[in-house]
């Protein structure tokens, strides 16, 4: 897998009021989901060839060093710019090993994805939960798989994401749905939104 250089993995958030995290972490650069609404492709982020996923070189060693030198623990968020459970993660295990470090150094974590691969790491989520806040979130914008495939062609279908959330929740992990964006005239119908809400609470 192609690598890109990185000086830092953890970035301090100016405010934790919206997403409730103190730090942001991205182990990968780019995303191959192909979502039609993705704002991370915007020129303001300066990510060239965004649809090609690359990993950050020496990311685990950089992360270890940064965690080791933090005077206070906090909550680390990941998944805002690049899905931590992209298809390459199944073999690279970068996210899993980063979670192990987060657990070892006593930090909490909020993780956001569109992949059912997230369930693979529920053992580490449960370990983190023993000492710090731990939350797993799935972005779900379409209740039905047919619409999902149109607007998010390369992700786990919505049905798999609902099942993954149920599995994690049944294991005792705090879970949630990120219902955004709400696209006008595409998935903003009351029927779609209410189906997502009902499936999320059942």
MDTraj code that builds the backbone (N, CA, C; nanometers):
import mdtraj as md
import numpy as np

residues = "UNK UNK UNK UNK UNK UNK UNK UNK UNK UNK UNK UNK UNK UNK UNK UNK UNK UNK UNK UNK UNK UNK UNK UNK UNK UNK UNK UNK UNK UNK UNK UNK UNK UNK UNK UNK UNK UNK UNK UNK UNK UNK UNK UNK UNK UNK UNK UNK UNK UNK UNK UNK UNK UNK UNK UNK UNK UNK UNK UNK UNK UNK UNK UNK UNK UNK UNK UNK UNK UNK UNK UNK UNK UNK UNK UNK UNK UNK UNK UNK UNK UNK UNK UNK UNK UNK UNK UNK UNK UNK UNK UNK UNK UNK UNK UNK UNK UNK UNK UNK UNK UNK UNK UNK UNK UNK UNK UNK UNK UNK UNK UNK UNK UNK UNK UNK UNK UNK UNK UNK UNK UNK UNK UNK UNK UNK UNK UNK UNK UNK UNK UNK UNK UNK UNK UNK UNK UNK UNK UNK UNK UNK UNK UNK UNK UNK UNK UNK UNK UNK UNK UNK UNK UNK UNK UNK UNK UNK UNK UNK UNK UNK UNK UNK UNK UNK UNK UNK UNK UNK UNK UNK UNK UNK UNK UNK UNK UNK UNK UNK UNK UNK UNK UNK UNK UNK UNK UNK UNK UNK UNK UNK UNK UNK UNK UNK UNK UNK UNK UNK UNK UNK".split()
xyz = np.array([
    [0.0844, -0.1197, 0.0000],
    [0.0000, 0.0000, 0.0000],
    [0.0876, 0.1243, 0.0000],
    [0.0505, 0.2206, -0.0806],
    [0.1283, 0.3447, -0.0882],
    [0.1238, 0.4203, 0.0448],
    [0.2365, 0.4798, 0.0802],
    [0.2456, 0.5554, 0.2042],
    [0.2695, 0.7030, 0.1765],
    [0.2239, 0.7850, 0.2701],
    [0.2539, 0.9280, 0.2665],
    [0.3174, 0.9645, 0.3996],
    [0.4027, 1.0642, 0.3967],
    [0.4719, 1.1030, 0.5195],
    [0.3781, 1.1788, 0.6121],
    [0.4050, 1.1712, 0.7404],
    [0.3248, 1.2419, 0.8410],
    [0.4149, 1.2802, 0.9577],
    [0.3971, 1.4008, 1.0075],
    [0.4718, 1.4459, 1.1239],
    [0.3940, 1.4204, 1.2524],
    [0.2624, 1.4181, 1.2399],
    [0.1776, 1.4011, 1.3575],
    [0.0542, 1.3204, 1.3199],
    [0.0008, 1.2471, 1.4169],
    [-0.1216, 1.1691, 1.3967],
    [-0.2366, 1.2271, 1.4792],
    [-0.2068, 1.2715, 1.5999],
    [-0.3086, 1.3313, 1.6865],
    [-0.3099, 1.4823, 1.6700],
    [-0.4285, 1.5367, 1.6520],
    [-0.4435, 1.6812, 1.6396],
    [-0.5457, 1.7286, 1.7426],
    [-0.5059, 1.8249, 1.8217],
    [-0.5924, 1.8769, 1.9270],
    [-0.7100, 1.9523, 1.8660],
    [-0.8312, 1.9227, 1.9104],
    [-0.9492, 1.9956, 1.8648],
    [-0.9616, 2.1277, 1.9400],
    [-0.9997, 2.2309, 1.8682],
    [-1.0172, 2.3614, 1.9318],
    [-1.1334, 2.3584, 2.0302],
    [-1.2340, 2.2794, 1.9974],
    [-1.3500, 2.2664, 2.0858],
    [-1.4019, 2.1242, 2.0779],
    [-1.4422, 2.0678, 2.1924],
    [-1.4995, 1.9328, 2.1914],
    [-1.6504, 1.9361, 2.2089],
    [-1.7093, 2.0538, 2.1882],
    [-1.8521, 2.0701, 2.2134],
    [-1.9424, 1.9959, 2.1172],
    [-1.9000, 1.9845, 1.9886],
    [-1.9898, 1.9258, 1.8886],
    [-1.9815, 1.7735, 1.8899],
    [-1.8628, 1.7198, 1.8727],
    [-1.8485, 1.5744, 1.8632],
    [-1.7961, 1.5126, 1.9923],
    [-1.7666, 1.5927, 2.0918],
    [-1.7271, 1.5401, 2.2216],
    [-1.5905, 1.4758, 2.2253],
    [-1.4997, 1.5178, 2.1388],
    [-1.3656, 1.4607, 2.1357],
    [-1.2609, 1.5691, 2.1613],
    [-1.1506, 1.5269, 2.2195],
    [-1.0403, 1.6185, 2.2484],
    [-0.9362, 1.6193, 2.1372],
    [-0.9231, 1.5049, 2.0695],
    [-0.8229, 1.4904, 1.9640],
    [-0.8874, 1.4278, 1.8411],
    [-0.8273, 1.4546, 1.7255],
    [-0.8701, 1.3903, 1.6022],
    [-0.7535, 1.3087, 1.5472],
    [-0.7837, 1.1911, 1.4954],
    [-0.6805, 1.1002, 1.4460],
    [-0.7201, 1.0462, 1.3099],
    [-0.6291, 1.0567, 1.2134],
    [-0.6493, 0.9947, 1.0829],
    [-0.5238, 0.9174, 1.0463],
    [-0.5363, 0.7861, 1.0358],
    [-0.4233, 0.6994, 1.0014],
    [-0.4079, 0.6845, 0.8506],
    [-0.5151, 0.7131, 0.7789],
    [-0.5159, 0.7023, 0.6334],
    [-0.5421, 0.8402, 0.5730],
    [-0.5041, 0.8535, 0.4472],
    [-0.5383, 0.9740, 0.3717],
    [-0.6168, 0.9310, 0.2493],
    [-0.7279, 0.9989, 0.2253],
    [-0.8133, 0.9639, 0.1128],
    [-0.9188, 0.8619, 0.1515],
    [-1.0137, 0.8415, 0.0619],
    [-1.1244, 0.7487, 0.0885],
    [-1.1775, 0.6965, -0.0443],
    [-1.2131, 0.5694, -0.0474],
    [-1.2601, 0.5074, -0.1722],
    [-1.4093, 0.4748, -0.1699],
    [-1.4837, 0.5352, -0.0778],
    [-1.6270, 0.5058, -0.0690],
    [-1.7051, 0.5576, -0.1894],
    [-1.6626, 0.6673, -0.2479],
    [-1.7316, 0.7226, -0.3642],
    [-1.8647, 0.7869, -0.3338],
    [-1.8860, 0.8338, -0.2111],
    [-2.0136, 0.8961, -0.1743],
    [-2.0337, 1.0255, -0.2531],
    [-2.1520, 1.0434, -0.3078],
    [-2.1762, 1.1586, -0.3947],
    [-2.1754, 1.2900, -0.3180],
    [-2.1934, 1.2852, -0.1863],
    [-2.2058, 1.4058, -0.1064],
    [-2.0787, 1.4434, -0.0308],
    [-1.9702, 1.3708, -0.0505],
    [-1.8505, 1.3876, 0.0321],
    [-1.7913, 1.5276, 0.0197],
    [-1.7803, 1.5979, 0.1327],
    [-1.7212, 1.7314, 0.1316],
    [-1.5707, 1.7270, 0.1534],
    [-1.5169, 1.6105, 0.1880],
    [-1.3730, 1.6005, 0.2113],
    [-1.2931, 1.6123, 0.0813],
    [-1.3618, 1.6025, -0.0333],
    [-1.2949, 1.6250, -0.1616],
    [-1.2687, 1.7733, -0.1872],
    [-1.3254, 1.8590, -0.1064],
    [-1.3137, 2.0030, -0.1273],
    [-1.1674, 2.0474, -0.1341],
    [-1.1401, 2.1424, -0.2215],
    [-1.0037, 2.1936, -0.2377],
    [-0.9488, 2.2528, -0.1084],
    [-1.0383, 2.2951, -0.0189],
    [-0.9914, 2.3604, 0.1041],
    [-0.9111, 2.2648, 0.1924],
    [-0.9308, 2.1332, 0.1752],
    [-0.8575, 2.0362, 0.2557],
    [-0.7231, 1.9988, 0.1937],
    [-0.7054, 2.0303, 0.0679],
    [-0.5771, 2.0092, 0.0025],
    [-0.5349, 1.8642, -0.0119],
    [-0.6295, 1.7720, -0.0254],
    [-0.5953, 1.6299, -0.0400],
    [-0.6012, 1.5935, -0.1885],
    [-0.4856, 1.5752, -0.2471],
    [-0.4778, 1.5438, -0.3885],
    [-0.5213, 1.3998, -0.4135],
    [-0.5984, 1.3791, -0.5202],
    [-0.6449, 1.2454, -0.5579],
    [-0.7138, 1.1776, -0.4384],
    [-0.8160, 1.2423, -0.3869],
    [-0.8802, 1.1998, -0.2624],
    [-0.9354, 1.0578, -0.2684],
    [-0.9784, 1.0118, -0.3847],
    [-1.0402, 0.8794, -0.3953],
    [-0.9395, 0.7645, -0.3862],
    [-0.8114, 0.7954, -0.3755],
    [-0.7077, 0.6927, -0.3606],
    [-0.6642, 0.6885, -0.2142],
    [-0.6759, 0.5722, -0.1512],
    [-0.6431, 0.5584, -0.0096],
    [-0.4940, 0.5298, 0.0061],
    [-0.4301, 0.6057, 0.0941],
    [-0.2900, 0.5843, 0.1295],
    [-0.2789, 0.5821, 0.2813],
    [-0.1808, 0.5119, 0.3324],
    [-0.1616, 0.5107, 0.4771],
    [-0.0471, 0.6040, 0.5138],
    [-0.0491, 0.6507, 0.6358],
    [0.0549, 0.7419, 0.6825],
    [0.1731, 0.6609, 0.7359],
    [0.2895, 0.6894, 0.6831],
    [0.4099, 0.6143, 0.7183],
    [0.4415, 0.6290, 0.8668],
    [0.4790, 0.5176, 0.9290],
    [0.5189, 0.5151, 1.0699],
    [0.4100, 0.5693, 1.1629],
    [0.2853, 0.5561, 1.1214],
    [0.1755, 0.6170, 1.1972],
    [0.1631, 0.5609, 1.3385],
    [0.1863, 0.4320, 1.3554],
    [0.1717, 0.3729, 1.4884],
    [0.2824, 0.4179, 1.5828],
    [0.4030, 0.4305, 1.5317],
    [0.5128, 0.4788, 1.6159],
    [0.4922, 0.6254, 1.6524],
    [0.4446, 0.7041, 1.5556],
    [0.4156, 0.8457, 1.5833],
    [0.3053, 0.8563, 1.6877],
    [0.2007, 0.7759, 1.6705],
    [0.0901, 0.7781, 1.7653],
    [0.1364, 0.7366, 1.9048],
    [0.2174, 0.6321, 1.9135],
    [0.2683, 0.5869, 2.0425],
    [0.3448, 0.6997, 2.1129],
    [0.4294, 0.7661, 2.0376],
    [0.5083, 0.8750, 2.0946],
    [0.4192, 0.9895, 2.1435],
    [0.3179, 1.0219, 2.0639],
    [0.2294, 1.1324, 2.1013],
    [0.1455, 1.0979, 2.2240],
    [0.0953, 0.9758, 2.2309],
    [0.0175, 0.9337, 2.3476],
    [0.1033, 0.9325, 2.4736],
    [0.2248, 0.8887, 2.4577],
    [0.3163, 0.8774, 2.5704],
    [0.3465, 1.0142, 2.6335],
    [0.3470, 1.1177, 2.5514],
    [0.3876, 1.2489, 2.5999],
    [0.2706, 1.3411, 2.6332],
    [0.1479, 1.2917, 2.6236],
    [0.0336, 1.3741, 2.6630],
    [0.0253, 1.3794, 2.8152],
    [0.0171, 1.5017, 2.8682],
    [0.0100, 1.5176, 3.0139],
    [-0.1223, 1.4673, 3.0684],
    [-0.2284, 1.4778, 2.9881],
    [-0.3609, 1.4332, 3.0309],
    [-0.4220, 1.3462, 2.9213],
    [-0.4973, 1.2472, 2.9634],
    [-0.5683, 1.1650, 2.8661],
    [-0.6887, 1.2426, 2.8139],
    [-0.7560, 1.1861, 2.7165],
    [-0.8733, 1.2511, 2.6588],
    [-0.9445, 1.1538, 2.5681],
    [-1.0341, 1.2063, 2.4881],
    [-1.1111, 1.1229, 2.3957],
    [-1.0638, 1.1510, 2.2539],
    [-1.0292, 1.0455, 2.1839],
    [-0.9770, 1.0556, 2.0479],
    [-1.0875, 1.0191, 1.9491],
    [-1.1129, 1.1085, 1.8558],
    [-1.2101, 1.0810, 1.7506],
    [-1.1401, 1.0418, 1.6221],
    [-1.1980, 0.9495, 1.5477],
    [-1.1408, 0.9116, 1.4188],
    [-1.2531, 0.8771, 1.3217],
    [-1.2310, 0.9110, 1.1945],
    [-1.3312, 0.8845, 1.0919],
    [-1.3862, 1.0089, 1.0267],
    [-1.3324, 1.1249, 1.0598],
    [-1.3886, 1.2492, 1.0064],
    [-1.3457, 1.2771, 0.8626],
    [-1.2230, 1.2411, 0.8267],
    [-1.1720, 1.2695, 0.6922],
    [-1.1455, 1.1444, 0.6096],
    [-1.1254, 1.0341, 0.6766],
    [-1.0955, 0.9081, 0.6082],
    [-1.1483, 0.7939, 0.6940],
    [-1.2246, 0.7055, 0.6331],
    [-1.2859, 0.5968, 0.7104],
    [-1.1784, 0.5048, 0.7677],
    [-1.1752, 0.4868, 0.8999],
    [-1.0738, 0.3993, 0.9603],
    [-1.0915, 0.2525, 0.9255],
    [-1.2081, 0.2166, 0.8701],
    [-1.2326, 0.0785, 0.8297],
    [-1.2528, 0.0698, 0.6784],
    [-1.1652, 0.1369, 0.6039],
    [-1.1671, 0.1230, 0.4584],
    [-1.1275, -0.0205, 0.4212],
    [-1.1454, -0.0620, 0.2957],
    [-1.1182, -0.2022, 0.2594],
    [-0.9763, -0.2491, 0.2890],
    [-0.8781, -0.1582, 0.2901],
    [-0.7390, -0.1972, 0.3145],
    [-0.7147, -0.2328, 0.4609],
    [-0.7977, -0.1791, 0.5497],
    [-0.7786, -0.2013, 0.6930],
    [-0.7882, -0.3485, 0.7301],
    [-0.8617, -0.4258, 0.6523],
    [-0.8765, -0.5687, 0.6835],
    [-0.7410, -0.6383, 0.6897],
    [-0.6441, -0.5915, 0.6081],
    [-0.5108, -0.6527, 0.6076],
    [-0.4067, -0.5682, 0.6796],
    [-0.4159, -0.4351, 0.6688],
    [-0.3127, -0.3514, 0.7303],
    [-0.3241, -0.3464, 0.8823],
    [-0.4479, -0.3555, 0.9347],
    [-0.4731, -0.3558, 1.0792],
    [-0.4243, -0.2286, 1.1500],
    [-0.4091, -0.1203, 1.0759],
    [-0.3625, 0.0038, 1.1377],
    [-0.4595, 0.0534, 1.2439],
    [-0.5869, 0.0519, 1.2121],
    [-0.6866, 0.0997, 1.3079],
    [-0.6885, 0.0105, 1.4317],
    [-0.6842, -0.1193, 1.4110],
    [-0.6855, -0.2106, 1.5269],
    [-0.5658, -0.1853, 1.6183],
    [-0.4475, -0.1737, 1.5597],
    [-0.3284, -0.1518, 1.6419],
    [-0.3304, -0.0140, 1.7077],
    [-0.3867, 0.0850, 1.6412],
    [-0.3998, 0.2170, 1.7021],
    [-0.4947, 0.2113, 1.8216],
    [-0.6019, 0.1354, 1.8094],
    [-0.6949, 0.1185, 1.9209],
    [-0.6266, 0.0497, 2.0393],
    [-0.5399, -0.0447, 2.0098],
    [-0.4653, -0.1112, 2.1172],
    [-0.3787, -0.0104, 2.1927],
    [-0.3163, 0.0815, 2.1192],
    [-0.2360, 0.1866, 2.1829],
    [-0.3236, 0.2813, 2.2643],
    [-0.4378, 0.3181, 2.2083],
    [-0.5315, 0.4058, 2.2796],
    [-0.5736, 0.3418, 2.4110],
    [-0.5980, 0.2123, 2.4068],
    [-0.6334, 0.1396, 2.5287],
    [-0.5166, 0.1354, 2.6265],
    [-0.3981, 0.1049, 2.5763],
    [-0.2799, 0.0919, 2.6628],
    [-0.2485, 0.2216, 2.7372],
    [-0.2725, 0.3341, 2.6724],
    [-0.2377, 0.4623, 2.7331],
    [-0.3562, 0.5312, 2.8014],
    [-0.4681, 0.4612, 2.8132],
    [-0.5794, 0.5094, 2.8935],
    [-0.6615, 0.6210, 2.8335],
    [-0.6716, 0.6244, 2.7011],
    [-0.7535, 0.7245, 2.6342],
    [-0.8893, 0.6653, 2.5972],
    [-0.9858, 0.7533, 2.5756],
    [-1.1154, 0.7118, 2.5250],
    [-1.1193, 0.7278, 2.3744],
    [-1.2271, 0.6818, 2.3120],
    [-1.2330, 0.6862, 2.1657],
    [-1.3771, 0.6984, 2.1168],
    [-1.3944, 0.7797, 2.0145],
    [-1.5203, 0.7861, 1.9383],
    [-1.4840, 0.7554, 1.7946],
    [-1.5395, 0.6483, 1.7417],
    [-1.5006, 0.6029, 1.6082],
    [-1.6208, 0.6046, 1.5149],
    [-1.6015, 0.6608, 1.3953],
    [-1.7081, 0.6770, 1.2968],
    [-1.6704, 0.6041, 1.1695],
    [-1.7640, 0.5261, 1.1152],
    [-1.7347, 0.4477, 0.9955],
    [-1.8620, 0.4245, 0.9150],
    [-1.8427, 0.3686, 0.7952],
    [-1.9534, 0.3191, 0.7144],
    [-1.9303, 0.1724, 0.6802],
    [-1.8509, 0.1053, 0.7636],
    [-1.8142, -0.0331, 0.7337],
    [-1.8492, -0.1267, 0.8485],
    [-1.9055, -0.2406, 0.8135],
    [-1.9366, -0.3422, 0.9143],
    [-1.8107, -0.4089, 0.9690],
    [-1.6949, -0.3815, 0.9079],
    [-1.5690, -0.4348, 0.9598],
    [-1.5428, -0.3864, 1.1023],
    [-1.6080, -0.2806, 1.1418],
    [-1.5912, -0.2260, 1.2762],
    [-1.6140, -0.3326, 1.3839],
    [-1.7029, -0.4265, 1.3599],
    [-1.7341, -0.5278, 1.4612],
    [-1.6134, -0.6154, 1.4948],
    [-1.5176, -0.6233, 1.4043],
    [-1.3971, -0.7040, 1.4292],
    [-1.3264, -0.6635, 1.5581],
    [-1.3336, -0.5335, 1.5920],
    [-1.2538, -0.4807, 1.7024],
    [-1.3338, -0.4578, 1.8302],
    [-1.4460, -0.5274, 1.8434],
    [-1.5287, -0.5030, 1.9616],
    [-1.4592, -0.5447, 2.0907],
    [-1.3641, -0.6385, 2.0815],
    [-1.2906, -0.6759, 2.2018],
    [-1.2096, -0.5580, 2.2563],
    [-1.1515, -0.4787, 2.1663],
    [-1.0745, -0.3626, 2.2115],
    [-1.1680, -0.2510, 2.2575],
    [-1.2812, -0.2350, 2.1897],
    [-1.3793, -0.1349, 2.2347],
    [-1.4211, -0.1626, 2.3790],
    [-1.4453, -0.2897, 2.4076],
    [-1.4870, -0.3265, 2.5429],
    [-1.3754, -0.3016, 2.6436],
    [-1.2514, -0.3225, 2.6023],
    [-1.1386, -0.2960, 2.6921],
    [-1.1260, -0.1468, 2.7205],
    [-1.1409, -0.0638, 2.6189],
    [-1.1351, 0.0818, 2.6378],
    [-1.2488, 0.1282, 2.7276],
    [-1.3657, 0.0685, 2.7073],
    [-1.4844, 0.1050, 2.7850],
    [-1.4645, 0.0862, 2.9354],
    [-1.3745, -0.0019, 2.9731],
    [-1.3509, -0.0285, 3.1142],
    [-1.2878, 0.0899, 3.1871],
    [-1.2197, 0.1773, 3.1141],
    [-1.1517, 0.2887, 3.1812],
    [-1.1856, 0.4269, 3.1250],
    [-1.2471, 0.4322, 3.0057],
    [-1.2695, 0.5619, 2.9407],
    [-1.3959, 0.5563, 2.8544],
    [-1.4478, 0.6723, 2.8151],
    [-1.5621, 0.6726, 2.7235],
    [-1.5279, 0.6050, 2.5908],
    [-1.6208, 0.5242, 2.5406],
    [-1.6026, 0.4542, 2.4135],
    [-1.7342, 0.4567, 2.3390],
    [-1.7316, 0.5053, 2.2139],
    [-1.8538, 0.5118, 2.1347],
    [-1.8240, 0.4718, 1.9912],
    [-1.9107, 0.3892, 1.9334],
    [-1.9018, 0.3497, 1.7935],
    [-2.0211, 0.4080, 1.7181],
    [-1.9915, 0.4817, 1.6109],
    [-2.0978, 0.5443, 1.5324],
    [-2.0891, 0.4986, 1.3873],
    [-2.2058, 0.4839, 1.3276],
    [-2.2147, 0.4547, 1.1853],
    [-2.2873, 0.5700, 1.1167],
    [-2.2329, 0.6168, 1.0068],
    [-2.3065, 0.7107, 0.9224],
    [-2.4069, 0.6305, 0.8402],
    [-2.5329, 0.6637, 0.8545],
    [-2.6382, 0.5993, 0.7747],
    [-2.7282, 0.7093, 0.7205],
    [-2.7333, 0.7213, 0.5893],
    [-2.8146, 0.8254, 0.5263],
    [-2.9351, 0.7693, 0.4515],
    [-2.9333, 0.6377, 0.4253],
    [-3.0432, 0.5750, 0.3521],
    [-3.0883, 0.4499, 0.4269],
    [-3.2173, 0.4401, 0.4504],
    [-3.2706, 0.3246, 0.5226],
    [-3.2648, 0.1977, 0.4386],
    [-3.2816, 0.2124, 0.3076],
    [-3.2872, 0.0963, 0.2196],
    [-3.1568, 0.0821, 0.1405],
    [-3.1172, -0.0425, 0.1169],
    [-2.9918, -0.0688, 0.0472],
    [-2.9909, -0.0145, -0.0959],
    [-3.1061, -0.0128, -0.1600],
    [-3.1119, 0.0318, -0.2989],
    [-3.0665, 0.1772, -0.3114],
    [-3.1164, 0.2635, -0.2249],
    [-3.0767, 0.4041, -0.2277],
    [-2.9327, 0.4192, -0.1819],
    [-2.8947, 0.3421, -0.0831],
    [-2.7565, 0.3451, -0.0341],
    [-2.6584, 0.3202, -0.1474],
    [-2.6846, 0.2217, -0.2304],
    [-2.5918, 0.1861, -0.3377],
    [-2.5794, 0.2973, -0.4415],
    [-2.6825, 0.3802, -0.4536],
    [-2.6785, 0.4905, -0.5495],
    [-2.5931, 0.6059, -0.4990],
    [-2.6037, 0.6372, -0.3717],
    [-2.5358, 0.7561, -0.3201],
    [-2.4048, 0.7242, -0.2485],
    [-2.3858, 0.5962, -0.2094],
    [-2.2640, 0.5518, -0.1403],
    [-2.2218, 0.4178, -0.2005],
    [-2.1717, 0.4181, -0.3234],
    [-2.1573, 0.2932, -0.3987],
    [-2.0586, 0.1914, -0.3428],
    [-1.9612, 0.2338, -0.2640],
    [-1.8553, 0.1410, -0.2239],
    [-1.8486, 0.1164, -0.0737],
    [-1.9610, 0.1293, -0.0056],
    [-1.9633, 0.1095, 0.1391],
    [-2.0428, -0.0162, 0.1737],
    [-2.0348, -0.0564, 0.3002],
    [-2.1231, -0.1639, 0.3463],
    [-2.2672, -0.1160, 0.3313],
    [-2.3559, -0.1974, 0.2751],
    [-2.4950, -0.1530, 0.2610],
    [-2.5559, -0.1206, 0.3971],
    [-2.6582, -0.0391, 0.3939],
    [-2.7206, 0.0062, 0.5188],
    [-2.7624, -0.1098, 0.6076],
    [-2.8161, -0.2165, 0.5478],
    [-2.8606, -0.3308, 0.6280],
    [-2.7455, -0.3897, 0.7086],
    [-2.6260, -0.3955, 0.6505],
    [-2.5095, -0.4477, 0.7223],
    [-2.4670, -0.3531, 0.8334],
    [-2.4806, -0.2229, 0.8103],
    [-2.4429, -0.1267, 0.9133],
    [-2.5400, -0.1319, 1.0314],
    [-2.6685, -0.1463, 1.0030],
    [-2.7660, -0.1629, 1.1119],
    [-2.7329, -0.2885, 1.1939],
    [-2.6994, -0.3979, 1.1247],
    [-2.6665, -0.5223, 1.1941],
    [-2.5397, -0.5081, 1.2779],
    [-2.4414, -0.4364, 1.2233],
    [-2.3166, -0.4153, 1.2971],
    [-2.3420, -0.3351, 1.4243],
    [-2.4229, -0.2308, 1.4145],
    [-2.4560, -0.1511, 1.5321],
    [-2.5279, -0.2348, 1.6367],
    [-2.6191, -0.3208, 1.5908],
    [-2.6920, -0.4069, 1.6843],
    [-2.5969, -0.5019, 1.7558],
    [-2.5019, -0.5585, 1.6821],
    [-2.4045, -0.6504, 1.7425],
    [-2.3194, -0.5792, 1.8471],
    [-2.2731, -0.4591, 1.8132],
    [-2.1901, -0.3838, 1.9076],
    [-2.2702, -0.3426, 2.0302],
    [-2.3926, -0.2978, 2.0077],
    [-2.4778, -0.2567, 2.1188],
    [-2.5095, -0.3733, 2.2106],
    [-2.5386, -0.4891, 2.1515],
    [-2.5682, -0.6078, 2.2313],
    [-2.4470, -0.6532, 2.3133],
    [-2.3286, -0.6127, 2.2692],
    [-2.2062, -0.6468, 2.3425],
    [-2.1799, -0.5516, 2.4587],
    [-2.2622, -0.4478, 2.4692],
    [-2.2456, -0.3521, 2.5773],
    [-2.1718, -0.2258, 2.5396],
    [-2.1528, -0.2027, 2.4098],
    [-2.0813, -0.0849, 2.3614],
    [-2.1821, 0.0242, 2.3256],
    [-2.1526, 0.1463, 2.3660],
    [-2.2394, 0.2607, 2.3353],
    [-2.2290, 0.2899, 2.1859],
    [-2.3428, 0.2894, 2.1173],
    [-2.3443, 0.3063, 1.9725],
    [-2.4377, 0.4201, 1.9328],
    [-2.4205, 0.4669, 1.8098],
    [-2.5077, 0.5721, 1.7606],
    [-2.5045, 0.5802, 1.6088],
    [-2.6006, 0.6518, 1.5541],
    [-2.6100, 0.6750, 1.4101],
    [-2.5820, 0.8218, 1.3828],
    [-2.4947, 0.8472, 1.2871],
    [-2.4743, 0.9828, 1.2373],
    [-2.5575, 0.9973, 1.1112],
    [-2.6676, 1.0695, 1.1219],
    [-2.7608, 1.0830, 1.0101],
    [-2.7297, 1.2148, 0.9390],
    [-2.6224, 1.2119, 0.8641],
    [-2.5822, 1.3310, 0.7911],
    [-2.4918, 1.2913, 0.6744],
    [-2.5029, 1.3659, 0.5643],
    [-2.5938, 1.4778, 0.5426],
    [-2.7348, 1.4291, 0.5093],
    [-2.8291, 1.5196, 0.5179],
    [-2.9658, 1.4938, 0.4718],
    [-2.9795, 1.5639, 0.3376],
    [-2.9821, 1.4873, 0.2302],
    [-2.9779, 1.5429, 0.0953],
    [-3.1181, 1.5788, 0.0463],
    [-3.1427, 1.7058, 0.0144],
    [-3.2760, 1.7477, -0.0336],
    [-3.3191, 1.6701, -0.1573],
    [-3.4423, 1.6230, -0.1551],
    [-3.5075, 1.5541, -0.2668],
    [-3.4471, 1.4158, -0.2966],
    [-3.3505, 1.3721, -0.2169],
    [-3.2895, 1.2410, -0.2380],
    [-3.3179, 1.1485, -0.1206],
    [-3.2838, 1.1925, 0.0009],
    [-3.3104, 1.1072, 0.1174],
    [-3.3616, 1.1889, 0.2352],
    [-3.4326, 1.2992, 0.2035],
    [-3.4875, 1.3822, 0.3113],
    [-3.6350, 1.3550, 0.3375],
    [-3.6877, 1.2458, 0.2820],
    [-3.8293, 1.2149, 0.3026],
    [-3.8533, 1.1704, 0.4464],
    [-3.9722, 1.1961, 0.4954],
    [-4.0076, 1.1527, 0.6310],
    [-3.9982, 1.0014, 0.6423],
    [-4.0373, 0.9305, 0.5369],
    [-4.0336, 0.7846, 0.5384],
    [-3.8904, 0.7345, 0.5596],
    [-3.7944, 0.7889, 0.4848],
    [-3.6555, 0.7447, 0.4975],
    [-3.5986, 0.7765, 0.6351],
    [-3.6202, 0.8988, 0.6802],
    [-3.5625, 0.9417, 0.8080],
    [-3.6218, 0.8628, 0.9241],
    [-3.7526, 0.8424, 0.9227],
    [-3.8156, 0.7698, 1.0324],
    [-3.7767, 0.6224, 1.0327],
    [-3.7552, 0.5643, 0.9155],
    [-3.7097, 0.4253, 0.9103],
    [-3.5714, 0.4120, 0.9737],
    [-3.4831, 0.5081, 0.9464],
    [-3.3495, 0.5052, 1.0062],
    [-3.3597, 0.5173, 1.1577],
    [-3.4422, 0.6091, 1.2029],
    [-3.4579, 0.6293, 1.3489],
    [-3.5126, 0.5032, 1.4137],
    [-3.6152, 0.4439, 1.3544],
    [-3.6770, 0.3256, 1.4150],
    [-3.5811, 0.2070, 1.4171],
    [-3.5064, 0.1886, 1.3089],
    [-3.4103, 0.0779, 1.3065],
    [-3.2947, 0.1025, 1.4025],
    [-3.2670, 0.2280, 1.4269],
    [-3.1588, 0.2608, 1.5178],
    [-3.1913, 0.2359, 1.6626],
    [-3.3176, 0.2364, 1.6978],
    [-3.3567, 0.2179, 1.8377],
    [-3.4055, 0.0768, 1.8655],
    [-3.4209, -0.0034, 1.7625],
    [-3.4690, -0.1408, 1.7791],
    [-3.3545, -0.2403, 1.7840],
])
top = md.Topology()
chain = top.add_chain()
for i, resn in enumerate(residues, 1):
    res = top.add_residue(resn, chain, resSeq=i)
    for name in ("N", "CA", "C"):
        top.add_atom(name, md.element.get_by_symbol(name[0]), res)
traj = md.Trajectory(xyz[None], top)
